[in-house]
Structure formats: C-alpha cells, structure tokens
Amino acid sequence: MGGGCDSVKAIKGKFSAARYGGQMGCEIPIIKGADSPAQRDLLERGARLRSELLDAFARLEETIVRKLAQQGKFSPSASLTHKLDTLEKAAFRYPAKAHQRIAEIRPLVDCRNDIVHSTLNLAEMSGGETGSYFVFRNVSAIQDSTGQQFRALTPEEFKMLVGRVKTATKHLNDQPMKATTPTAPASPSASAVPPTPR
C-alpha cells in the first residue's frame, strides 16, 4: 500500500495479536463521542474518507458489472464477492493478469465489508503505536472467546485505502475481455424435412 503500510491484511492485523473485547479491559479506549474540537474534526475527516471509499467502491463495482455484462453474465442481485467469483470465470484476453487483478481486489472487499457494517469510532493508542485511529467493529462478525476483532486505520492509512481502491478499478478496467461471438440462428430451411412425393 505504501507509506509504511504493507497491505490491507496488515491493517486488519494491527490489533489482532491479542483481540480486544470488553472483557479484556480494552487496551485501546474507544471514543464514542466527540468531546473536543480535535476529536470532532477527526470524526468529520473519517466520515469524508468513508464517503470517498464507498464512492470508490461504487465505481469499482460499476467496472465489474460492465465487464460481466459484456459476457452476458450480469446478475444485479448478486453480492460484490459473488460478482468477483463470476468475473473470475469470464473470458479475458489475458486471463492470468486479470485473475491477479481480481485477487488484489478481494482483500479490499473484506475491508469494505467491515467498514460498511460498522459505526465509525475513534480510538487512542498508547505505547509503540501512539496516535488516533478510526476503528471499525463489524457488527455481523462472530465473536470468539477473546471478543471481537477490530479493524483500525490511521487517517493516512484510510486515505491510502481509498487510493488503492481507485487504482484497483483502473487496473481492472484496463483488462480487455475476449470478444463474444453471437450464435447464428439455425436456418429453418436447413432443418426442414423435405415433403414425401406422392
């Protein structure tokens, strides 16, 4: 991802060495309200970045839908993950490269799902990684014995994530599809049985 952030997977794992739940004392205190002007400004920035991320994903999905439509495989009610599964089976001119691009998109979709199914909160981290984080806790994720995993992003990481989705859209858009050859209808005269002479 650049800027000291290796990948979306690394972002997800930032606090996963020991998952944080209420029963563990939560070593990263979640700030649910905006008590100070600085916190309010940060929450507003997070809301803008979240909006930009969703817009970027909408453009990515639009690209996926357009490519599926070229192959006659579009299913409007399918989830984004299912659309990617279908796209992976489509006829690309350079399938190996296209599959690589699709594989790069999948962890981004996982990140999107966590952000979409969470409220936007702030957390303050002390110690080796001091600073403010946007924290997302997917409400549909199943908790285990240690609680529920967070996804935490610094403002810089959040901005880079938006850029990464835009780049993924461009890379996928640049992958040409194979031209589909329409099937010619059978000629009625060719299949007709000649009448029996009397």
Secondary structure, DSSP 8 states (H G I E B T S, - for coil): -BTTB--HHHHHTTT-SS---GGGT-SS-EE-S--SHHHHHHHHHHHHHHHHHHHHHHHHHHHHHHHHHHTT---TTS-HHHHHHHHHTS-BSSHHHHHHHHHHHHHHHHHHHHHHTS--EEEEE-STT-EEEEEE--TTS--BTTB---EEE-HHHHHHHHHHHHHHHHHHHTS-B----------HHHH-------
